[in-house]
Amino acid sequence: MSKAVFDSLARSIKEAGGILRGEIKDYESWKVPSRKSRRNSTKVLGVFVGEDDDIVTGKIYNIEILPSKRFLVTDEAGESVICSVNDFLIVSFPPKAERLLRDLVAA
């Protein structure tokens, strides 16, 4: 790993820590990746980074984006839960990998 990439990653991790500790203001504005397959979709993949007893931190979830700018996910008990956008980190993968992950997450 190059020094520039390492430094960039280190800055990102420090910033994320500051947001989680409340030292840095997080932003509720976000953009869904604009790949062709998502243009008409309100579903994305996201990693849960919040705190909740029924949702696993660090796990990838299928997310439905609601008109209210909230996320709808299915928790470990199979219940639908509405979450803040601040609780998830949206992730994007190549189309083939994303289809595989969606199938795995849905299982």
Legacy VTK file of the C-alpha trace (Angstrom):
# vtk DataFile Version 3.0
C-alpha trace
ASCII
DATASET POLYDATA
POINTS 107 float
0.000 0.000 0.000
1.386 3.375 -0.963
1.948 6.073 1.637
-0.664 8.338 -0.031
-3.324 5.619 0.105
-2.425 4.781 3.703
-2.586 8.458 4.746
-5.955 8.883 3.043
-7.317 5.780 4.785
-5.958 6.937 8.152
-7.650 10.353 7.738
-10.951 8.652 6.871
-10.778 6.409 9.935
-9.972 9.355 12.219
-12.877 11.338 10.751
-15.271 8.403 11.231
-14.151 8.098 14.848
-14.745 11.812 15.377
-18.257 11.491 13.945
-19.050 8.494 16.173
-17.765 10.349 19.257
-19.768 13.462 18.328
-16.667 15.607 17.831
-17.391 16.140 14.126
-20.837 16.903 12.716
-22.085 14.212 10.396
-24.190 15.080 7.413
-27.584 13.655 6.548
-27.189 14.450 2.879
-25.997 11.549 0.774
-26.118 10.327 -2.770
-26.996 6.871 -3.949
-24.468 5.626 -6.487
-25.898 6.366 -9.924
-25.136 3.150 -11.714
-27.516 2.289 -14.514
-29.014 -0.622 -12.545
-30.011 1.720 -9.701
-31.613 4.566 -11.628
-35.164 3.407 -10.887
-34.408 1.528 -7.691
-34.785 2.600 -4.102
-32.832 -0.382 -2.815
-29.143 -0.352 -1.946
-26.690 -2.332 0.152
-25.349 -0.839 3.359
-23.174 -1.744 6.323
-24.771 -1.048 9.715
-22.504 1.269 11.736
-25.009 2.316 14.402
-25.941 0.739 17.706
-29.021 -1.451 18.027
-29.774 -4.681 19.866
-31.570 -6.224 16.874
-29.219 -5.157 14.067
-25.648 -6.430 13.818
-22.938 -3.768 13.602
-20.678 -4.359 10.606
-23.192 -6.574 8.773
-24.339 -5.810 5.215
-28.098 -5.287 4.868
-30.483 -4.794 1.962
-31.827 -1.276 2.456
-34.951 0.301 1.048
-34.735 4.080 0.889
-37.982 5.630 2.081
-39.337 8.970 0.795
-38.735 10.377 4.296
-34.967 9.924 3.766
-34.949 7.057 6.263
-33.867 3.465 5.636
-36.063 0.394 5.990
-34.225 -2.843 6.842
-35.133 -6.280 8.132
-33.547 -7.037 11.513
-32.264 -10.374 12.786
-35.736 -11.345 14.052
-37.269 -10.740 10.619
-38.956 -7.494 11.717
-38.961 -4.368 9.553
-37.045 -1.529 11.200
-36.826 2.122 10.130
-33.330 3.535 10.660
-31.579 6.867 10.289
-29.283 7.372 7.311
-26.525 7.950 9.870
-26.768 4.291 10.949
-25.553 2.915 7.612
-22.616 3.231 5.269
-23.837 2.687 1.689
-21.589 0.279 -0.199
-21.274 -0.425 -3.899
-19.822 -3.431 -5.674
-19.441 -4.581 -9.270
-22.866 -5.773 -10.566
-22.080 -9.505 -10.396
-20.745 -9.249 -6.815
-23.707 -7.091 -5.789
-26.224 -9.660 -7.103
-24.419 -12.391 -5.158
-24.358 -10.285 -1.964
-28.060 -9.392 -2.305
-28.884 -13.109 -2.559
-26.702 -13.919 0.459
-28.135 -11.080 2.557
-31.706 -12.091 1.689
-31.090 -15.706 2.792
LINES 1 108
107 0 1 2 3 4 5 6 7 8 9 10 11 12 13 14 15 16 17 18 19 20 21 22 23 24 25 26 27 28 29 30 31 32 33 34 35 36 37 38 39 40 41 42 43 44 45 46 47 48 49 50 51 52 53 54 55 56 57 58 59 60 61 62 63 64 65 66 67 68 69 70 71 72 73 74 75 76 77 78 79 80 81 82 83 84 85 86 87 88 89 90 91 92 93 94 95 96 97 98 99 100 101 102 103 104 105 106
